[in-house]
Structures are given as structure tokens and as C-alpha cells.
Amino acid sequence: MNSLAIQRSIWFGRIFSRLRINEQNVSKYSLQRQLCSSSPKVIDFSQLEPDKFGDLVEKFQQSSTTNKTRKSKPLKSERLAEDQDGYDRLEIKRGIKISLPGYERMIEEVYRRRPRNLGRLLEIYRQMVYDDRYKPNRNIYTMLINACAQAGYTRKAFELFDEMKRYDYQPTRAMITALFNACANCPIDSSIGDDSKYGLNLAIKLRDELDSNGFHYNQTHYNVMIKVFALFDDQPNIDSTIAQMKRHRIEPNQDTYCMLLMGAIQQPKNGLYIATELMRKILHNQPKISLNVAPFNLFLRSIRDCRFESETKVKQLVDNSANTKSLVPQSTNKLPMKQSEIPNNLPNLLINNQSDIVSIDFQSLDSVTNRFLLFGGIDGFLQLMQHYRVEPNLKTFTLMAELLADHHECFELIQKALDRYNQRSDVCLYNVFIKIYAKNKNREKCEQMIREMQREQLRPDIMTFGALAFACTKMNDARKFLDEMKQCSIRPNNNVMGTLINLACGHKDLHYVQFLLSYMDKHNLKLTIMDIERIEIMLNYYREQTVDADRNNQSIPLKIRQSIAEVNRQFRQMLKNTTIELDTNVWSQWKQNDHIVQKSKYHSSISYMKEKINLRLKKYPNNNPKFDDLDEID
């Protein structure tokens, strides 16, 4: 064992001695390399002292130190030109940094959540691009543009589209559809653009850009373009788009006509005439178009919201219907609709055989129920839908209930039709019934609707109480109504209180208004602009009455004068604590989460590197810079 230990120690000693020799050789070779690297430099030996050892090495070290000092360059950010927003510096973010896949997961999660928080979505995008300098992929831009389009944030959707193009991304077909939808959903407000047709101008510009790039539209793209032009009442562009569809052998489908019906609804003066002509074309081309309930619901909306421009338009519809052979297609499995098949023999301007119509009182068409009777009423319209094998849904019956607002048996007629199709009323439909009866001051019917909701085990919501508020014409009714809301644990909103204030001011009831102001002050509810305007009109009315009475030496009861003074005092006190938002721009709700976009430069790490390359190419036009000079830029 002793001999083995002695051999191991000798072996390890030889290894360590070799390592020391190699270390000495490395230091010797490094010194030689330093001396060789300085060989091109001329050394003046007359300046050296021969009696001083190491003078040559000392002079060399001083020379290399001065060279390093002379070659020290400024920072990159000091050589680049100053930008307006300070993004010329490639700053390093301190602290925890989210990865690119992490940002993508966050954006997708917020995008798919309902209701969608657009402000949070834009804030995540801002942090990803402007703080952490990541390059988003094309799917991120598709989701962001679609979210902005659905919210009507048209300007931001197109800004994101411009940013995406700076990354040399090609737009997807879904992205093009979303951009046109953004134009269609753009609010018509002069405060958000140069004029009220801000969305229309962007849509025309986008279409021209896509045409110049040779983009091939599909059926969905044409439909959404027609939607934009129809909503902005741009008939020339509608005609040109339909002509372009036919040139590319794309036939209009049901969605195309639905977009046109949506445009007709935007024209309250003559939209019903346009919608009737469109609905006739839909029914006439029915063998080519697969029908569902959507166009019928849109047509019911046109009856509710639109009118005929003149009596001449109504006569034109009657004459065109009488001169048409058959608007209902004849086929093996469907019989042509006859007027005698419609119950009660009511006319229907959507089909032929209108010879029974002798005359129409145009003034009576101001009533929505009378307009509905021109198209068969509830039974005739449902018979028409049944002929085309289209089953109505709850939205259809809700619209029909609004069209029968002037009928005293509105609920019974709709309930009978629901039983025929084995459907049940929902809360929304009962809210419509309650609103109809409340406006007609029929409290018994309103209470009946509440009992029906309880029987159907449907819970009232805030819209139910908003409809019931129309029946509170007196202060005692309002007090009982607000107590019932408290029992249901529902807090009144601005719409409910606005309805009550409107009723109180309309009846010039000072005690009613005084009670509402006290209630709002106690429960910390704020006045809206409409509430302030209504109360001011009522107080001005009483001021004029007081002045006229004083001039004519007429006496006004002391209680009325005290009530006027008390309402005026409460009103002025509440105005001091009320903040009125005068900004009507609908985009201001997302403005705080917005980010500034530079039109000229897109400040990211990629453009930063491109700027460095351009700087090199400017300095060396032949694209052949020297290696040493490249270090100055890097």
C-alpha cells in the first residue's frame, strides 16, 4: 500500500509540473502576440533608457492605453437622430418581462371573453409592442381589428391595419371583412371625423386599395361592402358593387338582401317603400335563395321604424302588386298564395291580387298597427312565412308585439300565435307587453303581465322596471314602484329615474319632482343632461306663471310658491355636485388605453435595426464598408 501511494504522488506531481509549464508558455506567447500585433508601429529607440529594465513594455502599454481612449465611441443612441417620441433609444425594460407566447395567450383570452373588454385588449397590445418591443403575428392583428370593428372603433381598426402593413404582412380575408364591418359600425358623428361619412370614406378608400392590388373578393366581402354603402345611403356604390358581383358570376344571396334591408331601415321617411320592393324581390327569387327568418324579422323592423314618403308611393306599391302575375313562385311542392287564404281577408302588399283594395287613408298609416295591417296583420304575415316554410322565433313575436301596440288585445293575439308554434314568452317579450300597457296607462294589464311572469317562473330585470316606470304618473305610484325595486334588490338606473322625472315634469307636478330629487340625493344618483333640461323647462314655466300673476295682481297660493322655491333649491344644490360629460365622442371610452402611432416611422426593434443598416449604406455607398469602421456603428 505504501508503494502504491508513493506512485500516485509521483504521478500527480508530474501533472501539476506540466500545468505550470503550460501556464508559463501561455503568458509568454500572449506577450509575444502583443508585441507582434504592435509590429507595424515604429518604435523610436532613442527615446528609451538602456539602463532601465522593462522600459519597452511600459512604453507599449502607454501607447495601447492612448489608442483605446482614442477609439472609444459614443453610445448608439447618441449617434442616431432624435425622434419625436423618444423611441430612438433601445432601452432595456427592468423587472419581470412577459414572453411573446405569454402575450399571445393573454390577448386571445381577453378576446374570447364575453363581454369583451376592448380597453384591456388594447392595453396588452401596447405593452407588448411599445414596452417590450415584440413583433406581433398576423393572427394577433386579425383579432384586434375584429374586436375594434365589432365595437365600432373604426379609427383604431385602420391604424392597426396600417401598423400590420409596416411588418410586410398580407391581410387575411377575415381581416378585410372586419375592416369593412368597422366602416359599417362607425357611429355617424361629426366629432369623430371630418364629416358624418367618415366610415363611408374609409370603405371607399379601402376598396380602391384592394382593387389596385388585384384582391379577389368573395361573397362575404361583397355583402359587407353592400352593408356599408346601404347604411350610408350610397346608392351609386351599391349599384356598382352589385354589377361587379355579376361580372364575377357571384349571385346575390339572402345575406345580400338582408344588408339592403338594413340600409332601408336607416331611412325613416321612405324606408318602408324600399323594404317592400326588396322583400318582393326576395320572395320572387325564392327558388334561388334559401330563406330563413332573418329577412322577415328585418322587414318587421322596417314596418315599425319607417313610413311611406307620400301617398303616391303607396299607390305605386298597390299598382305594381296588381300588375304582377305572381310574386309567390309556383313549384311542385308549393301552391301559389291566394288572397282568400289569408284570414280575415286582409290585404298583403307583398303578394298579388290586390283588387280588393279600393282606397287607403294615408293619414292613418302614422299608426304602426295600421301599417302592419297592409301586410296581412299577425295572421296574414305568419301565413306568408308558413307558405315559405319559415318558422318564426321569439324575436319575430317580439317585433309583432311592438307592431300591435295600438291593439287592446295585443297580449292575447301574440299568446295565441305562440301556442300555435309551441313557444313560450321570455322576459324580453313580457317587457314589451308591460311597456305597451304602461304607456297606455293600463295598470291592470301591467299587473297581469307581472302575474304571468311569476306563473312562468321568470324573474323581472331592470328592463322590466324600466317599462313599469311609464305607468307611474303620480307620486304615490312612484313611491310604491321604487319600494318594489328595493324588495327585488334592483337599483334604479338613469333610464328609470329619467322616465319618472319626465312624467313628473310633463304633469308639472312639483311635489312629484321634489320627491324624486330627494330620493336621488339620498341614494347618490346623478342627474343627466336630459333630466336637467326637463326640470329647467318646468321651473321656467312656473317662473313665467308667477311673473304673469304678479303683473295682473292675481294671487298664487303660498304652498305653490314654497314648493317652487324648495324644488329650485334642491335642484341647484344637486347641480353643484353633478359632473356633466359634454364629450359625445363614442370613442373616448377607449382613448385612455390607446397609444400614439407615428405615421412616418414604426418604432420597434426591427425598424431600429433597419435604421442602422440604412446608416451604413449612406456612409458607404459601394456597400463595402471596412471592418474597423463597422465597429464604430455597432
PyMOL commands that set and color helices and strands:
alter all, ss='L'
color gray80, all
select helices_A, chain A and resi 2-37+45-47+55-71+76-79+100-112+118-131+138-151+154-166+173-184+190-192+198-212+219-231+235-247+254-265+271-284+286-288+294-305+311-323+339-341+343-345+362-366+368-373+377-387+394-403+410-420+427-439+443-455+462-471+475-487+494-506+510-522+529-551+558-576+586-593+605-619+627-633
alter helices_A, ss='H'
color red, helices_A
deselect
rebuild
show_as cartoon
